[in-house]
Each structure stands twice: as structure tokens, then as C-alpha cells.
Amino acid sequence: MLGAAPTLRTAAIGCRLQPTLLTPCTYSTTTSPSPLQPKESSTTSKRRVPIARHNVAFKSTPSTIRYASSVSSSPQPTTSTDSQAISTEKLDWNTFFKLRKTRRWYQLGSSIGTGIGGFVGGAQVLTRSDMDAIVGQIPLDPFITLGLITFTCGGVGWLAGPIVGTAVFNWRNRKFRGQMDEKEKEFYRRIKRYRVDPSASSMANPVPDYYGEKISSVAGYRQWLKDQRAFNKKRTTYIKY
């Protein structure tokens, strides 16, 4: 009996008497920690917190605005600034005296050219036209009369030379024309103020450059002032004695 196999009835009675069969089963699960996370994260539970959604507007930073403005701005042309710089170029006194000397050379060269041109032109007109009526009215030798007329044409050309030379000079130095006129007025105002009285001149004490035509620099103007003072000093000395 003891070694016999248990019957179905005895097995059912044995299962009814076991207290472990009446207790509920509990299961525990453990998650293995990931190799990138610490071990404490495997034991602690994570809570999900709901996040309220809001309308978020991103404002542009100053750097973005600056970048956009620098890209959108077009480069300004440099021709206007160059022309303004040329027009506002300052004319000093030394440059004024150099330009004044250059203008004299223009006038002299133009006078020589127009004088020769007037002389040749007058001779051509006299040889190709009938001048008997005019020559007959002058009580001189016809050759002398024709020569005087020819030299008169050359003299007219010589006198017209400074006008042509000044026009050419003003055209080539047109950026300084307005400043040249202002400097001319200031220069002659100073000459008129500091020059001596020519009525007190004599053979021993002549007037030193009354119109200031020999002044070609600032140093020359200072020397001219010294000459004027020396003239006045000599004049007072002669009057005293």
C-alpha cells in the first residue's frame, strides 16, 4: 500500500490541504540597466509630467538683423565722392603763386603766337588786296605805309595774346578758378595796403615793385614787405636831414 501509486482522490485531497495554492502569485520584474545609464536609474521609476503647450514666437537677434541689412544694402558709387573731393581741394598761397607764374607764361606764349599770326595775316591781306586808296590818303612812302599797317596787325595780335592765354589757363585749371579769384582779390588788397607812397621816390630811393609783380612765393612776399619798410625808413631819414 505504501509503495503504490497515489490515486486521483488522494492527489485532490493533498492539493486542497496545501496553503500555498490558496495564496495569490506575485511577479516581480527587474530591468537590467543599460550600459549608458547608472544603476540607480534601473531601480527608480520615472514619472511623466505633462507640459502645457504654448505658442512660442522666436524673435530675430540683432546679429541676424545686422547680417540682413549688410547683405541687402547696395554699395554707394564712388564717383560722386571723388568729384566732391576734387572740387573741395584747398588752394594754398604757394600754389597760388606758382599758378600765377604759370599764367604769365601762358600769356607770354600766347602773345608771341598771336603777334606772329597777326603780322603774317596782315601781310597776306595787304598783298592780295588793292590798297591804293588807303595808301594814297597817307602822305608817306607806300612801302612805309604798308609796313606800318602790317606791324599794326602784329601789335593787335600781341595785345590779344593775354586774353587767349588767360582763357586757356582758366580752362586747364578750372577747378581752382573760383579760389584763384578770391586769392587775387586778397593779394591785391594786401599790396594796396602795405605798398609805399610813390610820390616820395627819388633816384637814390626808387619804389620797390609797386604792383607786386615780382612776388612768386610766400618768402618773396615777406621780402617785399621788408623792401617797403626799408623804403619808408630811407624816406624818413632823408626828410629829417
PEVEN-V140998 format. One line per field, one symbol per residue. ss: DSSP state (H for helix, E for strand, - for the rest). A space follows every 50 residues. Layout:
ss = ???
This chain:
ss = -------HHHHHHHHHH-HHH------------------HHHH------- -----------HHHHHHHHHHH------HHHHHHHHH-----HHHHHHHH HHHHHHHHHHHHHHHHHHHHHHHHHHHH---HHHHHH----HHHHHHHHH HHHHHHHHHHHHHHHHHHHHHH-HHHHHHHHHHHHHHHHHHHHH---HHH -----------------HHHHHHHHHHHHHHHHHHHHHHH-
